[in-house]
C-alpha cells in the first residue's frame, strides 16, 4: 500500500530528496505540499516537515486539523513550537528527530553504552561539521547527542557550547559536555563524539555522504507511523 504524504518544505534540499525517492518507487507518494492553496483539501496519511520554524508551526496545525500522522525533522524550534508538537502527540502519532539517519540512531545507543562503561573518568566532547549555509548552530543532532550523554550520566554536568569557552578562565568543570560547531564548504553532516581519558581516547563518528539517508529514514518513519496509536515516537522505535 502506498503511503500518501503531504510535504512541508518541498523546495528545500530535504524536501527535494524526499520527492526524488518517492518518484523512484511506489511505497510513498507526495500528494500535496504545504502552502498550496488546495493543500487542506487533499487526503494524506502523513505530513512530513523539513522546513523552517515558522512553517513548522503551520504544518503541525494542519496535521492536527486533518488528522494526519506527523514527522518533524526541522531543527532550531523554540519552546512554543515544541510544546505544540507535544500537544499534537496527544491525538496523533508523531515522530520528531533531529537526524533521520538510521546510523545516527545507532550512535545514540553506542554513546549511552560508552558513557555507562567509561564513567566519569572520561571527559565527553562533541564536534559537528556542516555546510556553510546551515542556519542553526549547534546542530540539532549534536544537541540531541549531548542531552543523551547528560541523561546517561544522570544529568551530572552541564552543556557547554560555542563561546562559553572563551577567555582566560575556561578550565573544564567536572561533567562538562562541550559542543563545537564547524561551518564550511558543502559538508552534508559529520558528528563526532569523543571520550577522553588518561592515556586513551575513544571516538564515535558518523558522516553523511548524501541527504538521501535522511530522506529515506523520514519516509520509513512516515510509513511506520500510519495506523499507530497517538504518541511521540523515537526514530529507533519505527525503523
ChimeraX attribute file (.defattr): number of C-alpha atoms within 10 A of each C-alpha:
attribute: neighborCount
match mode: 1-to-1
recipient: residues
	/A:1	7
	/A:2	12
	/A:3	20
	/A:4	23
	/A:5	27
	/A:6	27
	/A:7	28
	/A:8	26
	/A:9	22
	/A:10	22
	/A:11	14
	/A:12	13
	/A:13	14
	/A:14	21
	/A:15	20
	/A:16	17
	/A:17	20
	/A:18	27
	/A:19	18
	/A:20	14
	/A:21	17
	/A:22	21
	/A:23	13
	/A:24	10
	/A:25	10
	/A:26	11
	/A:27	15
	/A:28	21
	/A:29	21
	/A:30	20
	/A:31	15
	/A:32	21
	/A:33	23
	/A:34	21
	/A:35	15
	/A:36	9
	/A:37	8
	/A:38	10
	/A:39	16
	/A:40	17
	/A:41	10
	/A:42	14
	/A:43	15
	/A:44	22
	/A:45	22
	/A:46	27
	/A:47	28
	/A:48	33
	/A:49	28
	/A:50	25
	/A:51	23
	/A:52	17
	/A:53	17
	/A:54	11
	/A:55	16
	/A:56	26
	/A:57	18
	/A:58	14
	/A:59	27
	/A:60	25
	/A:61	14
	/A:62	18
	/A:63	23
	/A:64	18
	/A:65	11
	/A:66	16
	/A:67	18
	/A:68	25
	/A:69	30
	/A:70	31
	/A:71	29
	/A:72	24
	/A:73	22
	/A:74	22
	/A:75	21
	/A:76	16
	/A:77	16
	/A:78	10
	/A:79	9
	/A:80	10
	/A:81	17
	/A:82	16
	/A:83	12
	/A:84	14
	/A:85	25
	/A:86	16
	/A:87	15
	/A:88	23
	/A:89	20
	/A:90	13
	/A:91	15
	/A:92	25
	/A:93	24
	/A:94	30
	/A:95	26
	/A:96	23
	/A:97	20
	/A:98	19
	/A:99	25
	/A:100	25
	/A:101	22
	/A:102	16
	/A:103	16
	/A:104	22
	/A:105	18
	/A:106	12
	/A:107	19
	/A:108	19
	/A:109	13
	/A:110	13
	/A:111	22
	/A:112	17
	/A:113	14
	/A:114	17
	/A:115	21
	/A:116	13
	/A:117	10
	/A:118	14
	/A:119	13
	/A:120	14
	/A:121	13
	/A:122	19
	/A:123	21
	/A:124	24
	/A:125	20
	/A:126	23
	/A:127	18
	/A:128	24
	/A:129	24
	/A:130	22
	/A:131	15
	/A:132	13
	/A:133	11
	/A:134	15
	/A:135	13
	/A:136	11
	/A:137	20
	/A:138	21
	/A:139	25
	/A:140	19
	/A:141	20
	/A:142	24
	/A:143	18
	/A:144	15
	/A:145	25
	/A:146	24
	/A:147	16
	/A:148	18
	/A:149	27
	/A:150	21
	/A:151	14
	/A:152	17
	/A:153	16
	/A:154	9
	/A:155	13
	/A:156	13
	/A:157	15
	/A:158	15
	/A:159	17
	/A:160	16
	/A:161	16
	/A:162	12
	/A:163	8
	/A:164	11
	/A:165	14
	/A:166	8
	/A:167	8
	/A:168	6
	/A:169	7
	/A:170	9
	/A:171	8
	/A:172	12
	/A:173	10
	/A:174	12
	/A:175	19
	/A:176	16
	/A:177	20
	/A:178	21
	/A:179	24
	/A:180	18
	/A:181	17
	/A:182	15
	/A:183	16
	/A:184	11
	/A:185	10
	/A:186	12
	/A:187	18
	/A:188	15
	/A:189	19
	/A:190	18
	/A:191	22
	/A:192	19
	/A:193	24
	/A:194	19
	/A:195	21
	/A:196	16
	/A:197	14
	/A:198	8
	/A:199	5
	/A:200	8
	/A:201	12
	/A:202	13
	/A:203	13
	/A:204	14
	/A:205	15
	/A:206	16
	/A:207	15
	/A:208	17
	/A:209	11
	/A:210	12
	/A:211	18
	/A:212	18
	/A:213	18
	/A:214	21
	/A:215	26
	/A:216	18
	/A:217	20
	/A:218	30
	/A:219	24
	/A:220	18
	/A:221	25
	/A:222	27
	/A:223	21
	/A:224	18
	/A:225	24
	/A:226	18
	/A:227	11
	/A:228	12
	/A:229	14
	/A:230	15
	/A:231	17
	/A:232	19
	/A:233	18
	/A:234	14
	/A:235	24
	/A:236	17
	/A:237	10
	/A:238	15
	/A:239	13
